[in-house]
């Protein structure tokens, strides 16, 4: 098997893992941990968590896609 074909399969598997990680991060039990009414710099903690998790997933997917195969 060529290294590019193997790299494509690994990239696909990593993207699926990122998707599943996003499903866990945005599911009810995890979101309920941050729904306490507290604020962080005037922003509700739940909103800060959702924004940070969303940004983290975008960064993770960009890192996965932009990796160079050697």
For each residue, the residues with C-beta under 8 A, 3 or more apart:
1: 5 6
2: 5 6
3: 6 7 69
4: 7 8 69
5: 1 2 8 9
6: 1 2 3 9 10
7: 3 4 10 11 69
8: 4 5 11 12
9: 5 6 12 13
10: 6 7 13 14
11: 7 8 14 15 64 65 67
12: 8 9 15 16
13: 9 10 16 17
14: 10 11 17 18 64
15: 11 12 18 19 61 64 65
16: 12 13 19 20
17: 13 14 20 21
18: 14 15 21 22 57 60 61 64
19: 15 16 22 23
20: 16 17 23 24
21: 17 18 24 25 57 60
22: 18 19 25 26 53 57
23: 19 20 26 27
24: 20 21 27 30
25: 21 22 30 53 57
26: 22 23 30 31 50 53
27: 23 24 30 31
28: 31 32
29: 32 33
30: 24 25 26 27 33 34
31: 26 27 28 34 35 46 49 50
32: 28 29 35
33: 29 30
34: 30 31 45 46 48 49
35: 31 32 45 46
36: 45
37: 44
38: 44 45
39: 42 43 44 45
40: 43 44 45 48
41:
42: 39
43: 39 40 47 48
44: 37 38 39 40 47 48
45: 34 35 36 38 39 40 48 49
46: 31 34 35 49 50
47: 43 44 50 51
48: 34 40 43 44 45 51 52
49: 31 34 45 46 52 53
50: 26 31 46 47 53 54
51: 47 48 54 55
52: 48 49 55 56
53: 22 25 26 49 50 56 57
54: 50 51 57 58
55: 51 52 58 59
56: 52 53 59 60
57: 18 21 22 25 53 54 60 61
58: 54 55 61 62
59: 55 56 62 63
60: 18 21 56 57 63 64
61: 15 18 57 58 64 65
62: 58 59 65 66
63: 59 60 66 67
64: 11 14 15 18 60 61 67
65: 11 15 61 62
66: 62 63
67: 11 63 64
68:
69: 3 4 7
70:
